[in-house]
Amino acid sequence: MKTTSTFRQRFSRFAALLRTALIGHPVELLILLHAAAAACVAAYPQSHAWMLPAPYAPFAAVATLCLSFHRTGSKSRTIAYWALLPLYILTAFLPGAWASSVEIRYLYALLPALYLLARGVWSNTRFSQRFYSMMRSLLIALAVAALLAMLLMLILLSVDTLFGNSSHIVNHLYVICLILCFALVAPLVFIGLESQTAPPAATLLEEITVNYILTPALLLYNVVLYAYAATILFRWDLPQSSVATMVMAFMAVQVAIDIVRPLLSRQPLKWYFRWFGLIALPLVVLFWVATGYRLSQYGLTFDRCYLLLAGLLMTLYCLFTPFLRIRPWHWCTALLAAGMLILTLGGPLSARQLSLRTQLHIIRANAAQAHILTPQGTIDTVAFRPDPADTLYAPQLRAAYQAMCYIEHDLGDTLVLMRELSLDRTDYLDRLSDRTARHAQAYRIDNDWYRYEEQYATQNFYLKNTSGNNDIDISSYNRMLLNHRYSSGESIPYPGGTINADTLLAAQLAKIGYTLRSNLDKEKLNKHKDQLLTYTSPDGSILIVFLRMEISKVDSLNHITSASIWYALSR
């Protein structure tokens, strides 16, 4: 009997919470009903004009919920509360691209911070109570929705198993159940729990979870990160890219525990949380090293803008906590909200614009090193043609291509490349040689590739004629050979005969102090490429001008692997 009575009491309390949510929050209920209906219809997929406001339902629901807590006894707040419903409907006229953009997902993540600030949490005690209440209500709401969804899906599975021939209908009902449970029931349970006037007290189960499960896990995670930092220092190496995310997750869990601890009757390890700022400061330094390393590799991206904001807040928290002996929870929350709003809606200071300008700078810097950038900052579409010699600049051409892919794929801007650089990603790729194009498109380049490239770069040299050799006097020559391609193992032709390729190369290298056995220097070859690409016989009867030449070292001897003869003259 006692068990039955307890169950009835709890069920009655849960029903009262739902009744409070349904009756006391009519605008929120209408918004959630509309969003759930739109999600059910869009799952199949279909699209109607009445569905357009649905992506903005979380913002409207949170805004109306915050106003509902303050509307009692105030006509202006009551009017504002009801006015949010037509404003929600008017979001149908906002640009369609915004509803599916990356920015709106970051604004979804910002909703808990805005909710806390709207509840008036400018004291640490008040902040702890509201944060604990919000997290508790959120977890209970999700648990109720998940349990209800699981029960409904089991019922549908039983119907399908017993009666059969209805799998397609049951599959549709599965999706509808999930949407209704998580888009309608979970928010209503959350609203009902948050509508309670008295803040909930921490239960014994929650104290055990925080003190004896989460806190030991946090300490163990701290040890793991310190061991990794020591390994990096010992090896004098750079951290992996994922370590920044690990440190950020570690700090987020710690701050959450730190906020809830004042509400607990038992608070073990006080010394650790008191000096946590100093303990975590080396890990924050590790975060900045890892983030700075990634920025130097790939520049500023959309996600890294928010990562830098998180790093700034972590640094401030670690400095404030031990030295000023304060817990800046509300200030950090306000800074987080302001920073995310600026990065999302800040125009020139938004994450999209910052990352776009950074990636365009990376493209132009690498294009300048590859000598394909015009003085106007665009790609030289006249001189930039497929050429085996572009392998010399394969790293720069790959970096430029990867930045183009990021702009088109991740930022979704397919027109900016044509506007800023005079070509798009596809046109850029078509202008690379096959080998360099494959390198540019590779998902990742491992160490073996780099070792091969280093060896390739030291043993293979490309020389390209860019001067035109316009100052050569050809008036005494009467025979001409034009545009001939040479391959390894052949003799180099001229009008009336041929010349051994190794003999010609030995004569050319001797001009700059090299022999066929010398270890060649790329910079020195490029510096004297005009001399190397112009051959004149000792008696002056033969003149050969090369358009390009590839020199390779095989069996300790330098050889001409391939070449293009621009013109060969004789008399």
N, C-alpha and C positions, 0 to 999 in steps of 0.2 A: 504493500500500500504506500509506503514511504517513497519508494522509487517512482511509482505512478504519479504521486502528488508532486514530486520534484519535476518530473517530466512535464506535467501540466502547467506548472508555474513558469517553467522556462519557455514552453511553447506560447503561453499567454503573453509573456514578456516580448517574445519575438514578434508575435502578431501585433502587439501594441506599437512596436518600432515601425513595422510596415505601415500600419494605419497612420502613424504620425507622418511618415514620408509621403503617403498618398494624399492625406487631407491637408496637412500643414504646408506642403510645398507643391502647389498646383502647377506653377510655371515650369519647375524642374521636371515634373511628371510629364507634361506635354512635350517638352524638348526631348526627353529620353524616349518617349513613345515614338516620336517622329524619327529619331536617329535609328532606333531598333528596326522600325518598319523599312526605312531606306536601306539598312544593311541587309535585311532579309531579301529584298527585291534585287539589290545589286549583286547578290551572291550567285546569280544564275546565267549570265550577267545581263542586267537590263539597266536602262537609264531613262529617267523622266525628270522633268523640270522641278517637280516638287521635292526631289531628292537632293538638290544642290546644297542646301544649308547643312546637311548631315555632318560633314567633316568639322564643322565649327561647334557641334553640340557640346563637346567637353568644356570649351571655354564658356559657352552660354550657361551651362549647368552649374559650373563652379562660381561664376559671377552672380547668378541668381541665388545660389545657396549662401554665399557670403552676405548678400544684401538681406536675405530673409532673417538672418540672425540679428539684424539691427533695425528692422522695419517696424517693430512694435512701438506704437506711440508716436510715430513720425510719418506724417502724410507724404512729405517729399520722398522719403525712402520707399514708402509703399508704392508711390507712382513710379519711381525708378525701377522697383522690382518688377512691376507689371510691364513697364516699357521695354524690358529686355526681350520679351517674347517677339514683338514686331521687329526689333533690331536683329534678332536671330533669323527671322524670315528674310530680312533684307540682305543677309549675307549671300543669298542666291545670286546677287548681281556682282559679287566680287569675281576677279579673274579666275577662270577654271584651273589654270596652271598652278595657282597658289595653293589650292586645296590638296594637290598631290605632290607638292614640293618637299624638299628635305627640311626646309625651315620650319614648316608646321609641325614636324615630328619633334623638333627641339622645343617648340613652344608647348607641346603636350608634356614633355618632361619637366617643364618649368611650372606647371600647374600646382604641384604640392607647395612649392616655395611661395607662389602668389597667394595660395589659400592660407598659409600660415600668416603671412604679412597682413592679409585682410582681416584676420581674427584679432589683431592687436596684441602682438607678442613682444613688447619692448622691454620686458624684464625676463631674467633668466628662468625664474620660477614659472612664470606664465608660458614661456617658450617650451620648457620641458613638458608641462602638462599638455599643451596643445599638440606638440610633436608626438608625444606618447599616445594621445587620444586618436590622432589622425592615423598613425601607423597601425594601431590596434584595430581601429574601425576598418581600415583598408584590408588588413589580413583576414579579419573575420568575414568581410563581404566577399572576398575572393574565395575563401574556403566554403562559404555557403553556396556560392554560385557553382563552384567545381563539384560539390557534393550533389547538388540538384541536377546538374548536367549529367553526371555519371549515372544517377538513378534513372533519369529519363531515357538516356541512351541504352541502359540495360533493358528497360521496358520495351523500347523499339526493337532491340535485338531479339527479345523473346517473341515479339509479334512476328518478326520476319522469319524466325526459326520455326515457329508453330504453323504459320499459315502459308509462308513462302510466296513466290511470284510477285513480290512487292518490294524488291531490293531497291529499285530506282526511287520509289516513293520514300522508303526508309532513309536512304542516303540524303535526300532533300530535307527530311525531318531532322536528321542529325545536325545538319548545318543550322537550321532554324533554332533548334534547342540551344546550341552553343551561343548563338547570337543573343537570344532572349535572356539566357542566364547571365552572360557577362556584360551585355550592353544595357540591360534593363534591371534585372534582379539585383546584381552586385551594386550598382549605383544607388538603388533605393535602400538597400540594407545599410550602405555607408551613410546616406543622408539620415536615416532613422537613428543610427548610433551617434552621429555627430549632433543630433538635435537634443540629446540629453543635456540637462542643465548642469548636473554635477559631474565634474571630471572623473573618469574611472580610476580606481586605485589599482596598483600593480598587484597581481595575484601571485601566489606561491609558485605556480608553474612558470610564470614569466620571470620571476626572480631567479629561479634555477636556470632557466634558459640563458639569461643575460650573464649571470655570475659564474656559472659552472659549465657552460657550453660555448657561448660566443667569446667570452673573455679569454679562456685558455686557447681557443682557436686563434684569436688575435695575437696572443703572445707567441704562439708557434709560428704564425705567418711572419711576425716581426723577426724571429730568429732566422727564418729561411731567407728573408730579404737581406739581413745583415750578412749572412754567410755568402750570399751572391755578391754583395758589394765588396766583401773581403777578397773573394776570388778575382774580381775585376782588378782590384788594386794590386794583388799579387802578380797577376799576369800582365798588368799594365795594358788592359784591353778596353774596348768600348762596350757598353751594355747593349743587350738586345732591345729591339724596338718595343716588345711587349712589356718590358719592365715598367715603363711609364704607366700603362694601364693597371698593372699589378699594384704599384704604389698608390695610385688614385683609388682603387677599390679598397685597399688596406686602410687608407685615411677615411674613406666614407664610412666603413664599418666602425672604426674607432670613434668618429664624431657622433655617430648614431648612439653608440653605447654611452658615450660621455654625456649626451643630452638626457638619456633616460635614467642614469644612475642616481641623480638626486631624489627620484621618486621611490627608490628601493629602500627597504628597511635595513638591509645588509649591503655594505659596499666594500668588499675585499679589494686588496691591491690599490689602496688609495695613493700610495707613493708613485705607482706606475702612471696613473692618470694625472697626478699632479705635475709630474715632470715629463709627461708624454711629448710636449713640444720639443724639448731638447733631445729626447730619445729618437724622435722621428725626423729630426732635422737632417741627419746624414742621408736618410732615405729620400727626403725631398731634394737634396742635392743630386742624388742618383737619378731622380725623376728629371731634373733639369738637364743633366748630362745626356740622358737618353733622348729627351725631346730635342735638345739642341743638335744632337748628332743627326736625327732624322730631318730636321729642318735644313741642315747643311747638305743633306743628300737630295731631298726632294722638294724643298721649299715649303712655303706655307700652304696648307690645304684647308678645306672647309672644316673638317673634323678637328684639325690641329688648332684652329682658332679657339674652339671651345676647350680643348685640352690645355692651352695656355692660360685660359681664364681659370680653369680648375687648379692649375699649378700656382697661380697668383694667390688664390684663396687658401690653398694648403700652406703656402709660405707665410701668409699673414696669420693664419691660425697657430702655426708652430711658434711664431715670434710673440704673439700676444699672450698665449697661455702660460708659459713659464715666467716671462719677464715682467709682464704687467699684472699677472695673477687674476686675469679676467677670462671669462668664457664668451667670446664675441659671436655667439650663435646668431642672434638677430641681425647683427651688422653683416656678417658673412652671407646670410640669407638675402638681405637687401642688395648687397653687392652682386651676388649671384644673379638675382632677378634683373638688376639694371644691366649687368654685363651681357646676359643672354638676350635681353631685349635689343640692346645696341647691335650685337653681332647678328641678330636675326632681322631687325627692321631698320638698321642704322644707315641705310643708303651707302655712301662712300666708305663708311666704317663697318659695313656688314661683313660677315665671314665670306659671303660669296664674292664681293668686290675685292676684298683683301687677297683672297686666294687667286682670283682671276688675274689681278695685277702682278702677283708674285710669279705665277706660272708663265705669263707672257714675258716677264723679265728673264726667266730661265730659258725660254725658247730663243729670245734675241741674243742672250749672252752666248749660248752654245752655237747658234747660227753664225755669230761673229767669229768665233774661234774656227769654225769650219769654212769661213770666207764665203758665205752665201747670204750675207745680210747687206742690204743697201743702206746708204746714209739716211734714208727716210724711215728706217726701222722695219721694213718689209723684207720678205724673202726675195732674193734675186731670181725671178722665174726665167730669166733669159740665160744666165750662166749656169743655173742649177739644173744639170741634166745627169742621167745615169752614167756613172763613170767608175771603173774598178778602183781608181785612186781614192775614192771617198772612204775606203776602209781605214785610211790614215786617221780619219776623224769619226770612226764608228762610235766611240763613247759619247761624243758631243751630239752626233746625229740621233743616237738612241735617246739621250736625255731630252732632246727637243721633241722627239716623237711621243715619248711617254707623257710629257707635259701637254701636248696636243690632245692625246687620248683622254687625259684627265679633264680637260676643259669640255670636250665634247660628250664624254660619257657621264662623269660624275657631276659636273656643273650643268650639263644639259644645254649648253650654249653652242649651237652648230653654226652660227653666223659670225661670231666674233673673230674667228681665225681668218675668214675671208676679208673682214673689215680691217683687221689690224695687220695681217701678214700677207695678204693677197693670194693665199691658197689655203685649202683645207687639208685635213689629215690624209685623205686618200690621195690627193694630188701630190702631197709631200712624199708619201711612200713610193709613188710611181717614179719619182725622180731619184731614188736611191738605186744603187746596184743591187743585184740579187742577194749577194752575201750580206751587205750592210742592212738591207731591208729585213732579212731573216733575223739578224741580230737585234734590230730595233723593235721587232714584234715579239721577241721572246718574252715569256711571262717573267722569268727570272734568269739571271746569269750566274752560274755557280763558279766556285773557285777554279775548277778545272778549265772552264772556258777562258777565264782571265789569264791563267798560266799559259794556255795555248796562244792567246792573243799577245801576251808579252813576248813570247818566243817568236811569234809571227812578225811582230813589229820590229824586233831586233834583227831578223834575218831577211825580211822582205821590205823593199823600199819602192814607193811609187813616185815617179817624177812626172809632172805635168807642165806642158808648155803654156804659159799664160802671157808671155810678152809679145808673141807674134813674130819676133826676130825681124822686125821691119828694117833694121839697119844693115842687113847683109847685102853685099853687092853681088848680083847674079848676072851681070851684063856679059861676062866672058864665057858663060856656059851655053851650050846649044842643044843639049838633050835633057829630057825631064821624065821622071817617074813620080806619079801622084798617088797618095792615099793607099799605101800598101800596109797590110797587117803582117807582123812577124810573129812566129811561134818558136818555142824553144827547140833547139836541135837543127834549125835551118841556118842557112847563110843569109846575110842581109844584102838585098839586091840594090843595084843602082843601074842606071842606063848603060848597058854594054858590059856588065859583069856582076860579080858578087864579092863580098868581103866576109871573112870569118867573124862571127859575133863576138867571140872571146878576144880576138885581136882588136876589134873596134872598142870593146869595153875597156881593155887594158890601156889603150891610148886615151880614152876619155877620163879614166880614173887618175892617170898620171898627171893630168892637168891640175889636180887639187891635192897631189901628194899621196895618192893611194895606189895599191897594187891589187891584183886579183885575189890575193890572200889576206888583204887587210880587213879588219873589223870596221865596218862603215858606220858613220855617225849620221843620223837622220837630219839633224839641223844643218850640218855642214853640206850635205847633199842638196838640201833645199836651197841653201844660200847660193850655191853655184849651179843650180839646175839649168840655167840658160847655156852655160858652157858645156855641161854634160849632154844636153839634148841637141847640140850642134857639132857635127863631126866634119872635119876637113882633112883630106889625105895629106901626107907630108909634101907631096909635089903640088898640091892645090888643084888637082884635076877632078877631084870628087868632093861634092858637098851633100851631106845628108842632114836634114832637119827633122827631128822626131816630135810628134805631137805628145806622146807619152811613152814611158818606159818603166818596166818592172824589173828590179834587180833582186835576185835571190842568191843566198849562200848555200851551196850544196857540196858536201864532201870537202869543206874548208876552202872552196873556191867560189868567187862571185861570178854569177852568170846572168845574162839577159834572159829572163823567163818569157816575157812577151813585150811587144812594142808596136806602136803605130807610127809609120813613117808618114810625115806630112808631105814632104817632097824630097826627092833625090835628084841631083844634077851632076852632069859630067860633061867633059869636052874632049 
